[in-house]
C-alpha cells in the first residue's frame, strides 16, 4: 500500500488547515531546493499553475494519485516528506 500510509491518512482524514499547510509547505521547500517550477509540477499533474499553487498553500486536499506524482517528481519518499530532513534531500 503505497500512499495509504500514515502521511496520507493524516492528510486526508484530518482536513485541518494546519496539516494541509504543513504538507504544502514541505512540498514547496523541496520543490524549490530541487529547482523545479510550479509550472513544471502543474504540467506533470495536468492542472493549472494556480491550482498547483493551492496545493502548496494547503487550500486543497490532494488525491493519493496526485500526491504520488508529486513525490515521484521531487524524487523523495513519503517518509522523507513526513520526517522532513533537508539534509537528506540535498544528498539526492
C-alpha positions in Angstrom: 0.0 0.0 0.0 2.0 2.9 -1.3 0.3 6.1 -0.2 -2.4 4.7 2.0 0.1 5.1 4.9 0.4 7.5 7.8 1.1 10.7 5.8 -1.9 10.3 3.6 -4.1 9.1 6.4 -3.3 12.1 8.5 -3.5 14.4 5.5 -6.8 13.2 4.2 -8.7 12.4 7.4 -7.8 15.5 9.4 -8.6 18.2 6.8 -7.2 20.5 9.4 -5.8 23.7 7.8 -2.5 23.4 9.7 -1.9 19.9 8.4 -2.7 20.9 4.8 -0.5 23.9 5.1 2.4 21.9 6.7 2.4 19.3 3.9 2.1 22.1 1.3 5.0 24.0 2.8 7.2 20.9 2.8 6.3 20.2 -0.8 7.2 23.8 -1.7 10.5 23.8 0.1 11.6 20.5 -1.5 10.4 21.8 -5.0 12.4 25.0 -4.6 15.5 23.1 -3.3 15.3 20.9 -6.4 14.9 23.9 -8.7 11.6 22.8 -10.1 9.0 25.4 -11.1 5.3 25.4 -10.1 4.5 25.4 -13.8 6.5 22.2 -14.4 4.8 20.5 -11.4 1.4 21.6 -12.6 2.1 20.2 -16.1 3.0 16.8 -14.6 -0.3 16.8 -12.7 -2.2 18.1 -15.7 -3.5 21.1 -13.8 -3.0 24.8 -14.0 -0.2 26.6 -12.1 -2.8 28.5 -9.9 -4.3 25.1 -9.0 -0.9 23.8 -8.1 -0.2 26.8 -6.0 -3.3 26.0 -4.0 -1.8 22.6 -3.2 1.3 24.2 -1.8 -0.8 26.8 0.1 -2.8 24.0 1.7 -6.1 25.1 0.2 -7.0 21.8 -1.5 -6.7 18.2 -0.4 -4.6 16.1 -2.7 -5.7 12.7 -4.0 -3.3 9.8 -3.3 -2.5 9.7 -7.0 -1.5 13.3 -7.2 0.5 13.1 -4.0 2.3 10.1 -5.5 3.1 12.1 -8.7 4.4 15.0 -6.7 6.7 12.7 -4.6 7.9 10.9 -7.7 8.7 14.2 -9.5 10.5 15.5 -6.4 12.3 12.1 -6.2 11.5 11.8 -2.5 9.8 9.2 -0.4 6.7 9.8 1.7 8.9 9.2 4.8 11.2 12.0 3.7 8.4 14.5 3.4 6.9 13.2 6.7 10.1 13.4 8.6 11.4 16.3 6.5 15.2 16.5 6.9 16.5 18.9 4.3 20.0 17.3 4.5 18.6 14.0 3.1 17.0 15.9 0.2 20.3 17.7 -0.7 22.1 14.4 -0.8 20.0 13.1 -3.7 
